[in-house]
Amino acid sequence: RLSEIITMGLEGQEYVSMLSWIIQTYPGKELMGNERLQIPKDSLKPLLDVGTIEKLEEEYLSNMKDNYVNWMGNTMKLEKEDWMKQQEPEISDGTFQTSAPKMIYQMIEENLQVAATISPELTNKVLALSMGEVANFGNVYRSSITDYKSHYFNDRNAISMFTRYMIAIINNCERFEDLALDVKQRWWKPSAQMSETMVSNFESVLKTFSELRRDSTVCLLDEAFIDIDVHFTEILSTKWLGSTVAGKQIISGEIFRFNGFK
């Protein structure tokens, strides 16, 4: 009967129900593993063959990946809308931030909690997939930030809160790194099967957002240099020499007044 249901096709949470029932419920204490039945664990055969179970897991992960793509796409859309607002970013822990890191890792946390009800092996697969998609989001984030910067420098009157949102972006990048390390510490169960993929995906996330944080900081410096560039062009000019002499006179006067006050 299970094979017939699988052949008819599963959708969404039906994969979770099927895998959980096959892997956890059927051999567990609620059913065949009940002590009163006194069935030796070694003699209890799985309901479905390994190949069928692996195929179910692959389909489940494939659906999850599609959901990530849609969710992260919508998150990026909301993020870009925030960047164009006329009001400051939200403040969390005394710093400018937006909701993107929280939204993405909230979905990851929910998927991990569901996978944990099925098996540690599937939980590791979900974690590896999740980190891979976060790294992909980092690349999309980079492209969006580049467009945002170009738009601003082409017309600096078009975006009134650019500096504040760039600060929020930098803080977001650090938040993405911190959340990745937190998720790794709480959810990763080391195994030979997923070790290489897991390490690679985590390193990719940390590298992507570390570089993005650095590049975004440079972007802020670019803005600052543009603002002071006009003053550099006046160095050694007649106007500069005149203002320098006047400035020295003002400074000397202030020093004199200050010393006299002492």
Number of C-alpha atoms within 10 A of each C-alpha: 6 11 11 8 10 14 9 8 10 15 10 12 11 13 19 19 13 19 22 18 16 18 17 16 17 17 18 15 13 11 12 17 17 13 12 8 10 9 12 10 11 6 7 12 9 12 14 12 9 10 9 12 17 13 11 18 18 14 16 21 18 13 15 18 17 11 14 20 16 12 15 21 14 12 18 17 12 14 17 14 10 18 23 15 14 11 12 17 21 14 11 10 6 7 11 19 24 20 16 20 19 14 13 19 18 12 16 21 15 10 16 21 13 16 21 16 17 20 14 17 17 21 21 23 20 23 26 22 20 27 26 21 20 27 21 16 22 21 16 15 20 18 12 16 20 15 11 17 19 12 13 16 15 9 9 13 10 12 18 16 17 23 15 17 23 23 18 22 25 22 18 21 24 18 17 24 19 13 14 19 14 11 16 17 10 8 16 18 14 12 12 7 11 16 14 11 16 23 13 13 20 22 16 18 23 22 15 22 25 17 13 21 21 12 16 22 15 12 17 17 12 12 17 12 13 11 10 10 11 10 11 11 10 12 12 11 11 10 10 15 13 11 12 14 11 12 12 11 12 12 12 12 12 12 12 12 11 10 9 8 7 6
